Amino acid sequence: MYRYDEFDLKLVNERVAQFRGQVARRLAGELSEDEFKPLRLMNGVYLQLHAYMLRIAIPYGTLSSRQVRKLAHIARVYDKGYGHFTTRQNLQLNWPALKDIPAVLDELASVEMHCIQTSGNCIRNTTSDHYAGSAPGELEDPRVVCEIIRQWSTFHPEFSFLPRKFKIAVSATEHDRAAIRVHDIGVQVVKNATGELGYEVWVGGGLGRTPIIGKKVGDFVPRADLLSYLEAVLRVYNMSGRRDYLYKSGITFLVHEIGAEEMKRLVEEEFEEIRKTGALQLPQEEVDRIQKYFAPPAYETLSDAAPEIDALAAKEKNFADWLKTNVAQHKVPGYAIVNISLKPIGKTPGDCSSEQMEAVADIAEKFAFSEVRVAHEQNLTLANVRKKDLYEVWKALDASELATPNVGLITDQIACPGLDYCNLANARSIPIAQRISERFKDVDLQQKIGRLHINTSGCINACGHHHVGHIGILGVDKKGVEYYQVTLGGAADETAAVGEIVGPAFTEGEIVDAVDTIVKTYLDIRKDGEILLDTYRRVGLQPFKEKLYAAH
């Protein structure tokens, strides 16, 4: 994985020193909260419903065991002994004391981590496929591009005060696990007719108040021109994006208002101007330097068959269930990708205790080349595990309550913190997700239902990505009472779609039964091999709507 150079180290350490002084001034009363707000946001510090929250950047979701142990230590010493992994592949600490945050930043800097650009109207943490470097069919490791974007975008003077926050994601396989079409910019690695690698560029995707699927404006951007093209997109947005009205300030609205063709024309025009200088063309030697940091680990030559694992699975149902859902195919024979569910039944999706983080660090060090990935679905991944080690890995995960066999199933839900933490939320998300997981806790039932994504948000800002859940749940406030609006048919992958509202919202007491009704309706009408999304796309909304409101 990438190691900071002297420039990274200098700027991170300087930022820590600056913020220590700013915090001291705030605590001494020399800065008001309004004066302090822009300074803390530049350092990933939010003021939530009950306390400050610190958002820690995990570039492209990649961590070393050493970094995971440091996160565990910080959560134990400076917080309440746990952290919350987010849909941006970041980690949030929900209870740090303001006086301690400079010390936390110091601790992070000691393991090449920081909180820079995790908030504010700037280019946020660039995310990617959590299977990067290990996925079958991958054209190149997308983390190389992510790292290039990180270096280019960090403290970029032209894009530090954009009209709105800005998010970029990169994918390099046909199956999109990075949700690039619902990002401000989505980058897809592609190959042209002559075998050259380049990039499709999607622009204007986003969720929130007005969910929109991005539009493809770049069909094939040559590798050397990628930063020039991204800079062109950002310049067009920076110059033309609205700053007079917060709720229409995102690039999604700009693309929607002027149209994809006009956006493409403006970007191409700006792109040509930037190319004339040649300043942003990527030197191949620099790309090669960064690529070396993402060289494949020292894989052994192994048989892809693992009869001893098959035999153990035949004897232990819990292990067999875990293999079915939490283990994915690797591109190298004899290896597998292990997904670690952070969605135990009845618990908070995405939460991970200090003890669990330390267990993951130990397991990664012993079995997975000391590397851990964060998935945007709020789970963790060990991307390189020998098949013959799968049983030992499962036993170690199970001992730390990290072996829930539900990845991709109905209890593997995305949920934002909601009204339990967030001062923007209208309703609670966590208790709803917990009750749904309790309702569907039977493993055999989950497997019968098949792949099904439920996403829950506590407000219209859509941090829980409810718009692109197969079943989406949005908490709304009606005269002080929490209600939950349901959408069906959303998807965040290469078939990206925004879900359709089924009808009137459900009360807190009704919402779990409503989900149950949707699932039962799907099971009654599905055809062989269909997941819920397939069935919905075949039959539409009406059969589900009829069942949901039959008693109303």
C-alpha positions as CSV (number, residue, x, y, z in Angstrom):
1,M,0.0,0.0,0.0
2,Y,1.0,3.6,-0.5
3,R,3.5,5.1,2.0
4,Y,3.6,8.9,2.5
5,D,6.5,10.8,1.0
6,E,8.2,13.8,2.7
7,F,5.5,16.2,1.3
8,D,2.6,14.2,2.7
9,L,4.3,14.0,6.1
10,K,5.1,17.7,6.2
11,L,1.6,18.9,5.3
12,V,-0.1,16.5,7.7
13,N,2.2,17.5,10.6
14,E,1.7,21.2,9.8
15,R,-2.0,20.8,9.8
16,V,-2.0,19.1,13.2
17,A,0.1,21.9,14.7
18,Q,-2.3,24.5,13.2
19,F,-5.4,22.9,14.5
20,R,-3.9,22.5,18.0
21,G,-3.6,26.2,18.1
22,Q,-7.1,26.8,16.8
23,V,-8.6,24.4,19.4
24,A,-6.7,26.1,22.2
25,R,-8.1,29.5,21.1
26,R,-11.7,28.0,20.9
27,L,-11.4,26.5,24.4
28,A,-10.0,29.8,25.7
29,G,-13.0,31.7,24.3
30,E,-10.9,33.6,21.8
31,L,-12.9,32.1,18.9
32,S,-16.7,31.8,18.9
33,E,-18.4,28.6,17.6
34,D,-19.2,30.4,14.3
35,E,-15.6,31.5,13.9
36,F,-14.4,28.0,14.8
37,K,-16.8,26.1,12.5
38,P,-14.9,26.5,9.2
39,L,-11.6,25.7,10.9
40,R,-12.9,22.5,12.5
41,L,-14.6,21.4,9.3
42,M,-11.3,21.6,7.5
43,N,-10.1,19.0,10.0
44,G,-13.0,16.6,9.8
45,V,-14.7,17.8,13.1
46,Y,-18.5,18.0,13.1
47,L,-20.7,19.2,15.9
48,Q,-23.4,16.5,16.2
49,L,-26.6,16.2,18.2
50,H,-24.8,15.3,21.5
51,A,-21.1,15.8,20.9
52,Y,-18.3,16.5,18.5
53,M,-17.7,13.8,15.8
54,L,-14.4,13.2,14.1
55,R,-14.3,11.7,10.6
56,I,-11.0,10.0,9.8
57,A,-10.0,9.6,6.1
58,I,-9.2,6.1,4.8
59,P,-8.1,6.7,1.2
60,Y,-9.7,4.2,-1.2
61,G,-10.6,2.1,1.9
62,T,-7.2,0.6,2.4
63,L,-5.6,0.1,5.8
64,S,-2.6,-1.7,7.2
65,S,-2.8,-3.8,10.3
66,R,-0.7,-1.2,12.1
67,Q,-3.2,1.5,11.2
68,V,-6.2,-0.6,12.3
69,R,-4.5,-1.1,15.7
70,K,-4.0,2.6,16.0
71,L,-7.7,3.2,15.2
72,A,-8.5,0.7,18.0
73,H,-6.2,2.5,20.4
74,I,-7.7,5.9,19.6
75,A,-11.3,4.7,20.0
76,R,-10.4,3.1,23.4
77,V,-8.5,6.1,24.8
78,Y,-10.3,9.1,23.3
79,D,-13.8,7.8,22.6
80,K,-16.2,5.1,23.9
81,G,-14.3,2.1,22.6
82,Y,-15.7,1.8,19.1
83,G,-15.8,3.4,15.7
84,H,-18.3,3.6,12.9
85,F,-17.3,2.7,9.4
86,T,-19.2,4.8,6.8
87,T,-20.4,4.6,3.2
88,R,-17.4,6.8,2.3
89,Q,-14.9,4.2,3.5
90,N,-14.1,6.5,6.4
91,L,-14.2,5.9,10.2
92,Q,-16.2,8.2,12.5
93,L,-15.6,8.7,16.2
94,N,-18.9,9.9,17.7
95,W,-17.8,11.0,21.2
96,P,-14.3,12.6,21.2
97,A,-13.8,15.6,23.5
98,L,-12.7,18.7,21.6
99,K,-9.7,19.2,23.9
100,D,-8.4,15.7,22.9
101,I,-8.8,16.0,19.1
102,P,-5.4,17.5,18.5
103,A,-3.9,14.5,20.3
104,V,-6.0,12.2,18.1
105,L,-4.7,13.9,15.0
106,D,-1.1,13.5,16.3
107,E,-1.7,9.8,16.9
108,L,-3.2,9.4,13.3
109,A,-0.2,11.3,11.8
110,S,2.1,8.8,13.4
111,V,0.6,6.0,11.2
112,E,0.2,8.2,8.1
113,M,-3.5,9.0,8.6
114,H,-5.4,12.2,8.9
115,C,-8.8,13.9,8.7
116,I,-8.1,16.3,6.0
117,Q,-10.9,17.0,3.4
118,T,-13.3,14.6,5.2
119,S,-15.7,17.6,5.4
120,G,-16.3,21.0,3.9
121,N,-16.9,22.0,0.3
122,C,-13.9,20.4,-1.2
123,I,-12.9,17.1,-2.9
124,R,-13.6,14.4,-0.3
125,N,-12.0,11.0,0.2
126,T,-11.8,9.2,-3.1
127,T,-13.4,5.8,-2.8
128,S,-12.9,2.6,-4.7
129,D,-13.7,-1.1,-5.1
130,H,-12.9,-2.9,-1.8
131,Y,-11.8,-5.9,-4.0
132,A,-9.2,-3.8,-5.8
133,G,-6.1,-5.7,-6.9
134,S,-7.8,-9.1,-6.2
135,A,-10.9,-9.0,-8.3
136,P,-11.3,-11.3,-11.3
137,G,-11.7,-9.4,-14.5
138,E,-10.0,-6.3,-13.2
139,L,-8.3,-4.2,-15.9
140,E,-5.9,-2.5,-13.4
141,D,-5.7,-1.8,-9.7
142,P,-8.0,1.3,-9.3
143,R,-6.2,2.4,-6.2
144,V,-3.4,3.7,-8.3
145,V,-5.8,6.2,-9.9
146,C,-7.3,7.0,-6.5
147,E,-3.9,7.8,-5.1
148,I,-3.1,10.0,-8.0
149,I,-6.4,11.8,-7.4
150,R,-5.6,12.1,-3.7
151,Q,-2.3,13.8,-4.4
152,W,-3.7,16.1,-7.0
153,S,-6.8,17.1,-4.9
154,T,-5.3,17.6,-1.5
155,F,-5.2,21.3,-0.7
156,H,-5.8,22.1,-4.4
157,P,-6.0,25.9,-4.2
158,E,-8.7,26.2,-6.9
159,F,-11.0,23.6,-5.4
160,S,-10.8,24.2,-1.7
161,F,-14.1,26.2,-1.6
162,L,-16.4,24.6,-4.2
163,P,-20.1,25.4,-4.3
164,R,-20.7,22.1,-2.5
165,K,-18.9,19.0,-1.2
166,F,-17.5,16.8,-4.1
167,K,-17.1,13.1,-4.2
168,I,-15.1,10.9,-6.7
169,A,-15.1,7.1,-7.0
170,V,-13.1,4.7,-9.2
171,S,-13.9,1.2,-10.5
172,A,-11.9,-1.2,-12.7
173,T,-14.2,-4.2,-13.3
174,E,-17.3,-4.7,-15.3
175,H,-19.3,-5.2,-12.1
176,D,-19.3,-1.8,-10.2
177,R,-18.7,-2.3,-6.5
178,A,-17.8,1.4,-6.0
179,A,-21.1,3.0,-7.0
180,I,-19.5,5.3,-9.5
181,R,-22.7,6.4,-11.1
182,V,-24.0,8.1,-8.0
183,H,-20.9,10.2,-7.4
184,D,-20.1,13.7,-8.6
185,I,-17.4,12.1,-10.7
186,G,-17.2,8.4,-11.4
187,V,-14.2,7.0,-13.1
188,Q,-14.4,3.6,-14.9
189,V,-11.3,1.9,-16.2
190,V,-11.9,0.7,-19.8
191,K,-10.0,-0.8,-22.7
192,N,-10.5,0.5,-26.3
193,A,-10.5,-1.5,-29.5
194,T,-6.7,-1.4,-29.8
195,G,-6.2,-2.7,-26.2
196,E,-5.2,0.6,-24.7
197,L,-6.4,1.4,-21.1
198,G,-8.2,4.6,-20.5
199,Y,-11.2,6.0,-18.5
200,E,-14.9,6.6,-18.9
201,V,-15.9,9.6,-16.9
202,W,-19.4,9.9,-15.4
203,V,-20.5,13.3,-14.0
204,G,-23.3,14.6,-12.0
205,G,-24.4,11.6,-10.0
206,G,-25.6,12.0,-6.5
207,L,-28.2,11.2,-3.9
208,G,-29.7,13.6,-1.3
209,R,-32.8,15.7,-1.9
210,T,-32.7,15.2,-5.7
211,P,-31.2,11.7,-6.5
212,I,-29.7,11.6,-10.0
213,I,-27.8,8.9,-11.9
214,G,-24.6,10.4,-13.4
215,K,-24.2,11.0,-17.1
216,K,-21.2,9.7,-19.2
217,V,-19.3,12.8,-20.6
218,G,-16.0,11.1,-21.3
219,D,-16.1,7.9,-23.4
220,F,-12.3,7.3,-23.4
221,V,-10.0,9.6,-21.7
222,P,-6.3,8.6,-22.3
223,R,-4.4,7.6,-19.2
224,A,-2.0,10.5,-19.4
225,D,-4.9,13.0,-19.6
226,L,-7.0,11.9,-16.7
227,L,-6.1,14.7,-14.3
228,S,-6.5,17.3,-17.1
229,Y,-10.0,16.0,-17.7
230,L,-10.9,15.9,-14.0
231,E,-9.6,19.4,-13.6
232,A,-11.8,20.5,-16.5
233,V,-14.9,19.0,-14.9
234,L,-14.1,20.7,-11.6
235,R,-13.4,24.1,-13.3
236,V,-16.7,24.0,-15.1
237,Y,-18.5,23.2,-11.9
238,N,-16.6,25.8,-9.8
239,M,-17.4,28.5,-12.3
240,S,-21.0,27.6,-13.1
241,G,-22.3,25.8,-10.0
242,R,-24.8,27.7,-7.9
243,R,-23.6,29.3,-4.7
244,D,-26.8,31.3,-3.9
245,Y,-28.9,28.3,-2.9
246,L,-27.5,25.5,-0.8
247,Y,-30.0,22.9,-2.0
248,K,-29.2,23.4,-5.7
249,S,-25.4,23.9,-5.3
250,G,-24.2,20.4,-6.3
251,I,-22.9,19.4,-9.7
252,T,-26.0,17.2,-10.1
253,F,-28.1,20.3,-10.5
254,L,-25.7,21.9,-12.9
255,V,-25.8,18.9,-15.2
256,H,-29.5,18.5,-14.8
257,E,-30.1,22.2,-15.7
258,I,-27.8,22.6,-18.6
259,G,-28.0,19.0,-19.9
260,A,-25.4,16.3,-20.3
261,E,-24.5,17.4,-23.9
262,E,-23.8,21.0,-22.9
263,M,-21.9,19.8,-19.8
264,K,-19.8,17.6,-22.1
265,R,-19.2,20.5,-24.5
266,L,-18.0,22.8,-21.7
267,V,-15.8,20.2,-20.2
268,E,-14.2,19.4,-23.6
269,E,-13.6,23.1,-24.2
270,E,-11.9,23.5,-20.8
271,F,-10.0,20.3,-21.3
272,E,-8.4,21.5,-24.5
273,E,-7.3,24.7,-22.8
274,I,-5.7,22.8,-19.9
275,R,-4.0,20.4,-22.3
276,K,-2.3,23.3,-24.2
277,T,-0.1,23.9,-21.1
278,G,0.8,20.2,-20.7
279,A,1.2,20.8,-16.9
280,L,-1.3,18.2,-15.9
281,Q,-0.2,15.3,-18.1
282,L,0.7,12.4,-16.0
283,P,4.4,11.5,-16.4
284,Q,4.7,7.7,-16.9
285,E,7.6,7.5,-14.4
286,E,5.4,9.0,-11.7
287,V,2.6,6.5,-12.5
288,D,5.1,3.7,-12.4
289,R,6.4,5.0,-9.0
290,I,2.9,4.9,-7.5
291,Q,2.1,1.6,-9.1
292,K,5.0,0.0,-7.2
293,Y,3.2,0.7,-3.9
294,F,0.3,-1.4,-5.1
295,A,2.3,-4.3,-6.5
296,P,0.6,-7.7,-5.8
297,P,1.7,-9.4,-2.6
298,A,3.9,-12.5,-2.6
299,Y,1.3,-15.0,-3.7
300,E,2.2,-18.7,-3.4
301,T,1.6,-21.1,-6.3
302,L,-1.4,-23.1,-5.1
303,S,-4.1,-25.4,-6.4
304,D,-7.5,-23.7,-6.6
305,A,-9.1,-26.8,-5.1
306,A,-9.4,-26.9,-1.3
307,P,-10.7,-30.3,-0.4
308,E,-9.9,-29.9,3.3
309,I,-12.1,-26.8,3.4
310,D,-14.9,-28.5,1.6
311,A,-14.7,-31.4,4.1
312,L,-14.9,-29.0,7.1
313,A,-17.8,-27.2,5.5
314,A,-19.7,-30.4,5.1
315,K,-19.4,-31.0,8.9
316,E,-20.1,-27.5,10.2
317,K,-23.1,-25.7,8.9
318,N,-22.1,-22.3,10.4
319,F,-18.9,-22.4,8.5
320,A,-20.6,-23.5,5.3
321,D,-23.1,-20.7,5.6
322,W,-20.3,-18.2,6.0
323,L,-18.4,-19.6,3.0
324,K,-21.6,-19.1,0.9
325,T,-22.1,-15.5,1.7
326,N,-18.8,-13.9,3.0
327,V,-16.2,-15.4,0.7
328,A,-15.7,-14.3,-2.9
329,Q,-13.7,-15.5,-5.8
330,H,-10.1,-14.2,-6.1
331,K,-8.2,-13.8,-9.4
332,V,-5.3,-15.9,-8.2
333,P,-5.8,-19.7,-7.9
334,G,-5.7,-20.9,-4.3
335,Y,-6.8,-17.6,-2.8
336,A,-10.1,-16.1,-1.7
337,I,-11.5,-12.7,-0.8
338,V,-13.0,-12.7,2.8
339,N,-15.7,-10.2,3.7
340,I,-16.1,-9.4,7.4
341,S,-19.7,-8.5,8.3
342,L,-20.1,-5.5,10.6
343,K,-23.9,-6.3,10.7
344,P,-24.4,-8.7,13.6
345,I,-28.1,-9.4,14.3
346,G,-29.7,-6.6,16.4
347,K,-26.6,-4.4,16.5
348,T,-25.6,-1.1,14.8
349,P,-24.6,-1.5,11.2
350,G,-21.0,-0.4,10.6
351,D,-19.9,-0.2,14.3
352,C,-16.7,-2.0,15.3
353,S,-15.3,-2.1,18.8
354,S,-11.6,-1.5,19.7
355,E,-11.3,-5.2,20.6
356,Q,-12.8,-6.2,17.2
357,M,-10.4,-3.9,15.3
358,E,-7.5,-5.4,17.1
359,A,-8.7,-8.9,16.2
360,V,-9.1,-7.9,12.6
361,A,-5.5,-6.5,12.6
362,D,-4.2,-9.7,14.1
363,I,-6.0,-11.9,11.5
364,A,-4.9,-9.7,8.6
365,E,-1.3,-9.8,9.8
366,K,-1.4,-13.6,10.1
367,F,-3.5,-14.5,7.0
368,A,-3.9,-11.5,4.7
369,F,-0.6,-9.7,4.1
370,S,-1.4,-7.2,6.9
371,E,-4.0,-5.4,4.8
372,V,-7.6,-4.6,5.5
373,R,-10.2,-2.9,3.2
374,V,-13.3,-0.9,4.1
375,A,-16.3,-1.5,1.9
376,H,-18.8,1.3,1.2
377,E,-21.5,-1.1,2.4
378,Q,-20.0,-0.6,5.9
379,N,-18.2,-3.9,6.1
380,L,-14.5,-4.9,6.1
381,T,-12.6,-7.1,3.6
382,L,-9.5,-9.2,3.7
383,A,-8.6,-9.2,0.0
384,N,-5.9,-11.9,-0.1
385,V,-6.5,-15.0,2.0
386,R,-5.3,-18.5,1.1
387,K,-8.2,-20.9,0.7
388,K,-6.6,-23.4,3.0
389,D,-6.6,-20.8,5.8
390,L,-10.4,-20.1,5.5
391,Y,-11.4,-22.3,8.4
392,E,-8.8,-20.7,10.7
393,V,-9.9,-17.2,9.6
394,W,-13.5,-18.0,10.2
395,K,-12.8,-19.4,13.7
396,A,-10.8,-16.3,14.6
397,L,-13.5,-14.0,13.3
398,D,-16.2,-16.0,15.0
399,A,-14.4,-15.6,18.4
400,S,-14.8,-11.9,18.0
401,E,-18.4,-11.9,16.8
402,L,-17.3,-10.9,13.3
403,A,-18.5,-14.0,11.4
404,T,-22.1,-13.2,10.8
405,P,-22.9,-15.1,7.5
406,N,-25.0,-12.4,5.9
407,V,-22.9,-10.3,3.4
408,G,-25.2,-9.3,0.6
409,L,-28.3,-10.7,2.3
410,I,-31.3,-8.9,3.9
411,T,-29.6,-8.3,7.3
412,D,-26.5,-6.8,5.7
413,Q,-28.1,-3.3,5.8
414,I,-26.6,0.1,5.2
415,A,-27.8,2.6,7.8
416,C,-26.8,6.2,8.7
417,P,-26.4,7.2,12.3
418,G,-29.8,9.0,12.1
419,L,-31.4,10.8,15.0
420,D,-29.4,8.9,17.6
421,Y,-26.4,11.0,16.7
422,C,-27.1,13.5,13.8
423,N,-28.5,17.0,14.3
424,L,-29.7,17.0,10.7
425,A,-31.8,13.8,11.0
426,N,-35.6,13.7,11.2
427,A,-35.9,10.1,12.3
428,R,-33.9,7.2,13.8
429,S,-32.3,4.8,11.4
430,I,-30.4,2.4,13.7
431,P,-33.3,1.0,15.7
432,I,-35.2,0.3,12.4
433,A,-32.2,-1.6,10.9
434,Q,-31.9,-3.5,14.2
435,R,-35.5,-4.5,14.2
436,I,-35.4,-5.6,10.5
437,S,-32.3,-7.8,11.2
438,E,-34.1,-9.4,14.2
439,R,-37.2,-10.1,12.0
440,F,-35.0,-11.9,9.4
441,K,-32.3,-13.4,11.6
442,D,-32.9,-16.9,10.5
443,V,-30.0,-17.8,8.2
444,D,-31.9,-20.3,6.1
445,L,-34.6,-17.7,5.4
446,Q,-32.0,-15.1,4.5
447,Q,-30.5,-17.5,2.0
448,K,-33.9,-18.3,0.6
449,I,-34.6,-14.6,0.0
450,G,-31.2,-14.2,-1.7
451,R,-29.3,-11.0,-2.4
452,L,-31.2,-8.1,-1.2
453,H,-30.0,-4.6,-0.2
454,I,-31.9,-2.5,2.4
455,N,-30.6,1.0,2.9
456,T,-31.9,3.4,5.5
457,S,-31.5,7.1,5.9
458,G,-32.7,9.3,8.8
459,C,-33.1,12.3,6.6
460,I,-33.2,13.5,3.0
461,N,-29.5,14.0,2.9
462,A,-29.3,10.3,2.2
463,C,-26.2,9.3,4.0
464,G,-27.7,5.8,4.2
465,H,-28.0,5.7,0.4
466,H,-31.7,4.8,0.6
467,H,-32.4,5.9,-3.0
468,V,-30.2,3.0,-4.3
469,G,-31.3,0.3,-2.0
470,H,-33.3,-2.6,-3.5
471,I,-35.6,-1.5,-0.6
472,G,-34.9,2.0,0.5
473,I,-36.2,3.5,3.8
474,L,-36.2,7.2,4.5
475,G,-37.1,8.6,7.9
476,V,-39.4,11.7,7.7
477,D,-40.9,13.9,10.4
478,K,-44.6,14.6,10.4
479,K,-45.6,17.0,13.1
480,G,-43.1,15.6,15.5
481,V,-43.8,11.9,14.7
482,E,-41.3,9.7,12.9
483,Y,-42.6,8.1,9.7
484,Y,-40.7,6.0,7.1
485,Q,-41.1,6.3,3.4
486,V,-40.3,3.2,1.3
487,T,-38.8,3.0,-2.2
488,L,-38.3,-0.1,-4.4
489,G,-36.0,-0.9,-7.3
490,G,-32.9,1.2,-6.4
491,A,-29.4,-0.1,-7.4
492,A,-25.9,1.3,-7.0
493,D,-24.0,-1.0,-9.3
494,E,-23.5,-0.9,-13.1
495,T,-27.3,-1.0,-13.5
496,A,-27.7,2.0,-11.2
497,A,-31.2,3.2,-10.6
498,V,-33.1,5.4,-8.2
499,G,-35.9,3.6,-6.3
500,E,-39.5,4.4,-6.8
501,I,-41.7,5.6,-3.9
502,V,-44.3,3.0,-3.2
503,G,-46.9,5.3,-1.6
504,P,-47.7,6.9,1.8
505,A,-45.1,6.5,4.6
506,F,-45.4,4.0,7.4
507,T,-45.2,4.6,11.1
508,E,-42.4,3.3,13.3
509,G,-44.6,0.5,14.4
510,E,-45.6,-0.4,10.8
511,I,-42.3,-0.2,8.9
512,V,-40.8,-3.7,9.8
513,D,-44.1,-5.3,8.8
514,A,-44.1,-3.4,5.6
515,V,-40.6,-4.8,4.7
516,D,-41.9,-8.2,5.6
517,T,-44.8,-7.8,3.2
518,I,-42.5,-6.7,0.4
519,V,-40.3,-9.8,1.0
520,K,-43.3,-12.2,1.1
521,T,-44.8,-10.7,-2.1
522,Y,-41.4,-11.1,-3.8
523,L,-41.1,-14.7,-2.7
524,D,-44.6,-15.4,-4.0
525,I,-44.1,-14.0,-7.5
526,R,-40.4,-14.4,-8.3
527,K,-39.2,-16.7,-11.0
528,D,-36.2,-19.1,-10.7
529,G,-32.9,-17.4,-10.0
530,E,-34.5,-13.9,-9.6
531,I,-33.4,-11.6,-6.8
532,L,-35.9,-9.0,-5.5
533,L,-34.5,-6.4,-7.9
534,D,-35.0,-8.7,-10.9
535,T,-38.6,-9.4,-9.9
536,Y,-39.3,-5.7,-9.3
537,R,-37.9,-4.8,-12.8
538,R,-40.0,-7.6,-14.3
539,V,-43.4,-6.8,-12.7
540,G,-43.1,-3.2,-11.5
541,L,-44.4,-1.5,-8.4
542,Q,-48.1,-2.5,-8.5
543,P,-48.0,-6.0,-7.0
544,F,-46.0,-4.8,-4.0
545,K,-48.2,-1.6,-3.6
546,E,-51.4,-3.7,-3.6
547,K,-50.1,-5.9,-0.8
548,L,-48.7,-3.1,1.2
549,Y,-51.8,-1.0,1.3
550,A,-54.5,-3.8,1.1
551,A,-55.5,-3.2,4.7
552,H,-55.5,0.6,4.5
